[in-house]
Amino acid sequence: MSRWGKKTRVVIAWDAEELDVAVNQARLNWQHARHLAEISEPDSSLDDVIYYLHLTEKRYMYLLAQAKRERYRKQA
């Protein structure tokens, strides 16, 4: 089998409280990054701010989707 075959899937078991805390912290980080993007000046290191904004947004969206999957899995 080639190295480009199917990827193995990593499953992380989250405690419900830990996941809620991680989602809330990621949301706060994302809001902070949005605030930094709003107050930053165009001539400063705007690239770093945009990178941080995208990074925190992706993390928040990932953890939110993970929380939804966990809730759905526990209900089933």
C-alpha positions as CSV (number, residue, x, y, z in Angstrom):
1,M,0.0,0.0,0.0
2,S,1.3,3.4,-0.8
3,R,1.9,6.1,1.7
4,W,-0.9,8.2,0.0
5,G,-3.6,5.7,1.0
6,K,-6.3,6.1,3.5
7,K,-5.5,8.2,6.5
8,T,-6.0,6.8,9.9
9,R,-8.5,8.7,12.0
10,V,-7.6,9.8,15.5
11,V,-10.4,9.8,18.0
12,I,-10.0,11.8,21.2
13,A,-12.2,11.1,24.1
14,W,-13.4,14.3,25.7
15,D,-15.0,14.7,29.1
16,A,-18.1,16.8,28.6
17,E,-17.0,19.5,31.1
18,E,-13.5,19.7,29.6
19,L,-14.9,20.1,26.1
20,D,-17.2,22.9,27.2
21,V,-14.3,24.7,28.9
22,A,-12.2,24.3,25.8
23,V,-15.0,25.6,23.5
24,N,-15.6,28.6,25.8
25,Q,-11.8,29.4,26.0
26,A,-11.5,29.1,22.2
27,R,-14.5,31.5,21.8
28,L,-12.9,34.0,24.1
29,N,-9.6,33.7,22.2
30,W,-11.4,34.2,18.9
31,Q,-13.2,37.3,20.2
32,H,-9.9,38.7,21.4
33,A,-8.4,38.1,18.0
34,R,-11.3,39.9,16.3
35,H,-10.8,42.8,18.7
36,L,-7.1,43.0,17.9
37,A,-7.9,43.0,14.2
38,E,-10.3,45.9,14.6
39,I,-7.9,48.1,16.6
40,S,-4.7,47.3,14.7
41,E,-3.4,49.9,12.3
42,P,-2.7,49.0,8.7
43,D,1.0,49.9,8.8
44,S,1.7,47.6,11.8
45,S,2.1,43.8,11.6
46,L,-1.4,43.2,10.2
47,D,-0.3,39.9,8.7
48,D,0.3,38.5,12.2
49,V,-3.1,39.7,13.4
50,I,-4.9,38.1,10.4
51,Y,-3.0,34.9,10.9
52,Y,-3.9,34.8,14.6
53,L,-7.5,35.6,13.8
54,H,-7.7,32.7,11.3
55,L,-6.0,30.4,13.7
56,T,-8.3,31.1,16.6
57,E,-11.4,30.9,14.3
58,K,-10.4,27.5,13.0
59,R,-9.8,26.2,16.5
60,Y,-13.1,27.5,17.7
61,M,-15.0,26.0,14.8
62,Y,-13.2,22.7,15.2
63,L,-14.0,22.4,18.9
64,L,-17.6,23.5,18.3
65,A,-18.0,20.8,15.7
66,Q,-16.3,18.3,18.1
67,A,-18.8,19.2,20.9
68,K,-21.7,18.8,18.5
69,R,-20.4,15.3,17.5
70,E,-20.0,14.3,21.1
71,R,-23.5,15.4,22.1
72,Y,-24.9,13.6,19.1
73,R,-22.9,10.5,19.9
74,K,-24.1,10.4,23.6
75,Q,-27.7,10.9,22.6
76,A,-27.6,8.0,20.1
